[in-house]
């Protein structure tokens, strides 16, 4: 049984698509992609179909012709179409979905405009947040302690099991992977120093911030985004309630309050995991604790907790900002949550790099 075949001829102002064979489900499927690609490249020129060699055209073939016409963006010319196929095409045309023109590839100018717009939105959000903090004494009734405690419980107590699990696994894996190469040089006891300092100073706060970005930041974006889609933010404005004071500040304050405890719990869990790995390799518990107490200082823990506070504020603010910037439609909430997670993780890495540079300059 013959299948459909497509021949493309291109001229200065016209593109011809000659189709032969059977335009049924099998034939249309065989040339579907090539036909749409050729129709898309014919934008701005006349698109002409030569269908004189088509032996059969059913609903699948008519759908292909209408899809190619929609991809082209203009009215195509169908030559050699049989009367039955023309009638079928006429009946299906009102039901054919309109295909939007393909997006043009991003240009440097568009990327620059997008970056500038995002930067302006970020500055505007920070300005509104600063004004809300300054006006907080006059709007203290909008900051309800019950809501603040509920958000702190969700951001801190709810995330505690995950933080303990990931911290324990982090310390266990770091110690296990470090003992094997250092044992060649007889320095495997220093794994306790390596893991404790890196966790207290850097990895504990970083992993806690990732947990907050993926769990709390996305939840903030989803909650506020849903309120915006349901026009609840407009209702708050109508009632004279400031959304920044009523929604954003309690969430940011809550996550900042619980972040040090969450980071400290993760640090202790990581040290416990490291101790389990060291004990498995035959090191006595007293030797491991002595190494940790001798080399890990309070300054390392305070550095990590200070970073954690900044990470928490950034992730909470980014999650709320993503929710306030949510659009309309069924995908708006999901897109806001995605922006919150991605933006929070990227901001955490950037801020951590700035902290590393600043601390290096101050202590060198």
matplotlib code that plots the C-alpha trace (Angstrom):
import matplotlib.pyplot as plt

x = [0.0, 1.6, 2.4, 2.4, 5.4, 6.3, 8.3, 9.2, 10.0, 11.0, 10.9, 11.4, 7.9, 6.3, 6.9, 5.3, 4.5, 3.7, 2.1, 1.4, 0.0, -2.5, -3.2, -4.6, -3.4, -0.2, 0.6, -0.1, 2.0, 4.9, 5.2, 3.7, 6.8, 8.4, 5.3, 5.0, 8.7, 8.4, 5.2, 6.9, 9.8, 7.4, 6.3, 6.0, 5.7, 2.8, 2.2, 0.8, -0.1, -0.2, -2.5, -3.3, -1.4, -3.2, -5.2, -7.0, -7.5, -9.4, -9.7, -6.1, -4.9, -7.3, -6.0, -2.4, -3.3, -5.0, -2.1, 0.4, -1.8, -1.9, 1.8, 2.4, 0.3, -1.6, -4.1, -2.7, -3.7, -4.8, -4.5, -5.8, -7.9, -10.8, -14.4, -14.8, -11.5, -12.4, -15.7, -14.0, -11.5, -14.4, -16.1, -13.0, -11.7, -13.9, -12.7, -9.0, -7.1, -5.2, -1.5, 0.5, 3.5, 6.7, 8.6, 11.5, 14.9, 15.9, 18.2, 20.8, 18.5, 15.6, 17.7, 19.0, 15.5, 14.4, 17.3, 16.7, 13.0, 13.8, 16.3, 13.7, 11.1, 13.7, 14.5, 10.8, 10.1, 13.0, 11.8, 8.3, 9.6, 11.7, 8.7, 6.6, 9.3, 9.4, 5.6, 5.3, 4.7, 1.6, 0.5, 1.2, -2.3, -1.6, 1.2, -0.7, 1.4, -0.8, 0.0, 3.7, 3.9, 2.0, 4.4, 7.4, 6.1, 5.7, 9.1, 11.0, 9.4, 8.0, 11.4, 13.3, 13.1, 14.3, 17.2, 18.2, 18.1, 20.0, 22.5, 23.2, 23.7, 25.9, 28.3, 28.3, 29.1, 31.7, 33.5, 33.3, 34.6, 37.4, 38.8, 39.6, 42.1, 43.5, 44.2, 47.0, 48.9, 48.1, 46.0, 42.6, 42.1, 42.0, 38.7, 37.0, 38.6, 37.8, 34.1, 33.4, 34.9, 33.4, 29.9, 29.9, 31.4, 29.8, 27.9, 25.4, 24.0, 24.1, 22.2, 19.7, 19.1, 18.5, 15.9, 14.2, 14.2, 12.7, 10.3, 9.4, 10.1, 8.0, 5.2, 5.2, 5.1, 2.3, 0.2, 0.5, 0.3, -3.0, -4.3, -3.4, -5.0, -8.2, -8.1, -7.7, -4.9, -7.3, -9.7, -7.0, -6.3, -10.0, -10.2, -7.2, -4.7, -1.1, -0.1, 3.5, 2.9, 0.1, 1.6, 5.3, 6.8, 5.4, 6.7, 10.2, 10.4, 9.2, 11.8, 14.6, 13.7, 13.8, 16.7, 19.5, 17.9, 17.4, 21.0, 22.3, 20.2, 21.6, 25.2, 24.8, 23.2, 26.1, 28.6, 26.7, 26.9, 30.6, 31.1, 29.2, 31.5, 34.6, 33.6, 32.9, 36.6, 37.8, 38.4, 37.4, 34.7, 37.0, 39.6, 36.9, 35.4, 38.9, 39.7, 36.4, 36.8, 40.4, 40.0, 36.3, 35.8, 32.8, 33.8, 33.1, 29.7, 28.8, 30.0, 27.6, 24.7, 25.3, 25.2, 22.1, 20.2, 21.0, 20.1, 16.8, 15.9, 16.8, 14.8, 11.7, 11.7, 12.2, 9.4, 7.0, 8.1, 7.5, 4.0, 3.2, 4.5, 2.4, 0.3, -3.2, -4.3, -3.8, 0.0, 0.6, 1.0, 3.3, 5.5, 5.7, 6.8, 9.4, 10.8, 10.9, 13.0, 15.4, 15.8, 16.3, 19.0, 20.8, 20.6, 22.0, 25.0, 25.7, 25.4, 27.6, 30.3, 30.1, 30.4, 33.5, 35.1, 34.3, 35.5, 38.7, 39.4, 38.6, 40.8, 43.7]
y = [0.0, 3.3, 5.9, 9.7, 11.5, 15.2, 17.2, 20.8, 23.5, 27.0, 30.1, 33.8, 34.5, 31.0, 27.7, 24.6, 21.4, 18.6, 15.6, 12.3, 9.0, 8.4, 11.1, 8.7, 8.2, 6.4, 8.6, 11.9, 10.7, 9.8, 13.4, 15.4, 16.8, 17.6, 19.3, 21.6, 22.5, 23.4, 25.4, 27.3, 28.2, 29.6, 32.4, 35.7, 33.8, 32.1, 28.5, 26.3, 22.7, 20.4, 17.6, 16.3, 13.1, 12.4, 9.2, 9.4, 12.2, 11.4, 13.3, 12.8, 14.2, 17.2, 17.9, 17.9, 20.4, 22.7, 22.4, 23.3, 26.3, 27.4, 27.0, 29.1, 31.9, 32.7, 31.2, 28.4, 27.5, 23.9, 22.8, 19.5, 18.8, 16.4, 17.5, 15.1, 16.2, 19.9, 19.3, 17.6, 20.4, 22.9, 21.1, 20.7, 24.3, 25.8, 23.1, 23.5, 25.1, 28.2, 27.7, 30.6, 31.7, 30.1, 32.3, 34.0, 33.0, 35.2, 38.1, 39.8, 42.8, 40.8, 39.1, 42.5, 43.9, 40.8, 41.2, 44.9, 44.2, 41.5, 43.9, 46.7, 44.3, 43.1, 46.7, 47.6, 44.6, 45.5, 49.1, 48.0, 45.6, 48.4, 50.7, 48.0, 47.5, 51.2, 51.4, 48.3, 50.2, 51.8, 48.5, 46.2, 44.9, 43.3, 41.2, 38.5, 36.4, 33.4, 33.4, 34.0, 31.0, 28.8, 29.8, 29.2, 25.8, 24.9, 26.2, 24.9, 21.9, 20.6, 20.6, 19.2, 15.5, 16.2, 18.3, 15.6, 12.9, 14.9, 16.1, 12.6, 11.3, 14.2, 13.6, 9.9, 10.2, 12.9, 10.9, 7.6, 9.2, 11.1, 8.2, 6.0, 8.4, 9.9, 6.4, 6.0, 8.8, 7.7, 10.9, 9.3, 10.7, 14.2, 13.3, 14.4, 17.8, 18.1, 17.2, 19.1, 22.4, 22.1, 21.3, 24.0, 26.7, 26.0, 22.9, 22.9, 26.4, 25.7, 22.5, 24.0, 26.9, 24.4, 22.7, 26.0, 27.0, 23.7, 23.3, 26.7, 29.1, 27.1, 26.8, 30.6, 31.2, 28.7, 30.2, 33.8, 32.9, 31.1, 34.1, 36.3, 34.0, 33.9, 37.7, 37.5, 40.1, 42.5, 41.8, 42.6, 45.9, 46.8, 46.2, 48.5, 45.7, 46.0, 42.7, 43.3, 43.6, 41.1, 38.3, 38.8, 40.1, 37.3, 34.6, 36.2, 36.7, 33.2, 31.5, 33.8, 32.8, 29.1, 28.9, 29.0, 26.1, 24.2, 24.7, 23.8, 20.6, 19.7, 20.4, 18.1, 15.4, 15.6, 15.3, 12.3, 10.7, 11.4, 9.8, 6.7, 6.4, 6.9, 4.3, 1.9, 2.4, 1.5, 4.9, 5.3, 7.8, 9.7, 10.3, 11.6, 13.9, 15.2, 16.0, 17.9, 19.8, 20.7, 22.0, 23.1, 26.4, 28.5, 31.0, 28.3, 27.6, 31.4, 31.9, 29.2, 30.5, 34.0, 32.8, 30.8, 34.0, 35.8, 32.7, 32.4, 36.0, 35.7, 32.5, 33.8, 37.0, 35.3, 32.9, 35.7, 37.8, 34.9, 34.5, 38.2, 38.2, 35.1, 35.6, 34.2, 30.8, 27.3, 27.2, 30.4, 28.8, 26.1, 28.6, 30.8, 27.8, 26.9, 30.5, 30.5, 27.3, 28.2, 31.8, 30.7, 28.2, 30.5, 33.4, 31.1, 30.1, 33.7, 35.0, 32.2, 33.2, 36.8, 35.7, 33.6, 36.6, 39.1, 36.8, 36.0, 39.7, 40.5, 37.7, 37.8]
z = [0.0, -1.0, 1.7, 1.4, 0.0, 0.3, -2.2, -1.3, -3.9, -2.8, -4.9, -4.3, -3.0, -2.9, -1.3, -2.9, -1.1, -3.5, -1.7, -3.3, -2.1, 0.7, 3.3, 5.9, 9.5, 8.4, 5.4, 7.3, 10.3, 8.0, 6.6, 9.5, 11.0, 7.6, 6.4, 9.5, 9.3, 5.6, 6.4, 9.2, 7.0, 4.4, 6.7, 4.7, 1.4, -0.4, 0.7, -2.2, -1.9, -4.9, -4.1, -7.5, -6.9, -3.6, -3.9, -0.5, 2.0, 5.2, 8.5, 9.4, 6.1, 6.4, 9.9, 8.6, 5.9, 8.4, 10.9, 8.2, 7.3, 10.9, 11.3, 8.2, 9.7, 6.5, 4.1, 2.1, -1.5, -2.1, -5.8, -7.1, -4.0, -4.7, -4.0, -1.1, 0.4, -0.1, 1.7, 4.5, 4.8, 4.9, 7.7, 9.8, 9.4, 12.2, 14.6, 13.9, 16.8, 16.1, 16.3, 17.7, 15.7, 17.0, 19.4, 17.8, 19.4, 22.2, 21.3, 23.6, 23.7, 25.0, 27.6, 28.8, 29.0, 31.0, 33.4, 33.8, 34.5, 37.1, 38.8, 38.9, 40.4, 43.0, 44.0, 44.2, 46.4, 48.7, 48.9, 49.7, 52.4, 53.9, 54.0, 55.6, 58.3, 59.0, 59.2, 61.3, 64.6, 63.1, 61.6, 64.5, 64.4, 61.0, 62.4, 64.3, 66.8, 66.1, 62.4, 63.2, 65.5, 62.9, 60.2, 62.4, 63.3, 59.6, 58.6, 61.6, 63.4, 60.1, 58.5, 61.5, 60.6, 57.1, 58.4, 60.8, 58.2, 55.6, 58.2, 59.4, 55.9, 55.0, 57.9, 57.3, 53.6, 54.0, 56.6, 54.7, 51.5, 53.3, 55.4, 52.4, 50.6, 53.8, 55.2, 52.6, 54.4, 57.9, 58.4, 58.6, 62.2, 60.7, 59.0, 62.2, 61.9, 58.2, 58.5, 61.7, 60.4, 56.9, 58.3, 61.1, 58.9, 55.5, 54.6, 57.5, 56.7, 53.0, 53.2, 55.6, 53.1, 50.3, 52.5, 53.2, 49.6, 48.4, 51.3, 52.8, 49.9, 47.5, 50.0, 50.5, 46.7, 46.3, 49.1, 48.1, 44.4, 45.0, 46.9, 44.0, 41.4, 43.6, 43.9, 47.7, 47.5, 45.9, 48.8, 51.3, 49.5, 49.5, 53.3, 53.9, 54.7, 53.4, 51.8, 52.5, 56.3, 56.5, 54.4, 53.6, 56.9, 59.1, 56.8, 56.5, 60.3, 61.0, 58.7, 60.1, 63.7, 63.1, 60.8, 63.4, 65.3, 62.1, 61.1, 64.5, 64.5, 61.0, 62.2, 65.2, 63.1, 60.6, 63.5, 64.7, 61.2, 61.1, 64.5, 63.3, 60.3, 62.3, 64.8, 62.0, 60.9, 64.4, 66.0, 69.6, 70.5, 72.8, 70.0, 67.7, 70.3, 71.2, 67.5, 67.1, 70.4, 69.5, 66.0, 65.6, 67.4, 68.4, 65.8, 63.1, 64.4, 64.6, 61.1, 59.9, 62.0, 60.7, 57.1, 57.9, 59.0, 55.7, 53.7, 55.5, 54.9, 51.2, 50.7, 52.5, 50.6, 47.3, 47.9, 48.9, 45.9, 43.5, 44.9, 44.6, 41.0, 40.0, 36.9, 36.1, 34.9, 36.1, 35.7, 37.6, 41.0, 39.8, 37.9, 41.0, 43.2, 40.6, 40.5, 44.3, 44.5, 41.7, 42.8, 46.4, 45.6, 43.2, 45.7, 48.4, 46.3, 45.3, 48.9, 50.1, 47.6, 48.8, 52.4, 51.4, 49.7, 52.5, 55.3, 53.4, 53.0, 56.6, 58.0, 55.6]

ax = plt.figure().add_subplot(projection="3d")
ax.plot(x, y, z, "-o")
ax.set_aspect("equal")
plt.show()
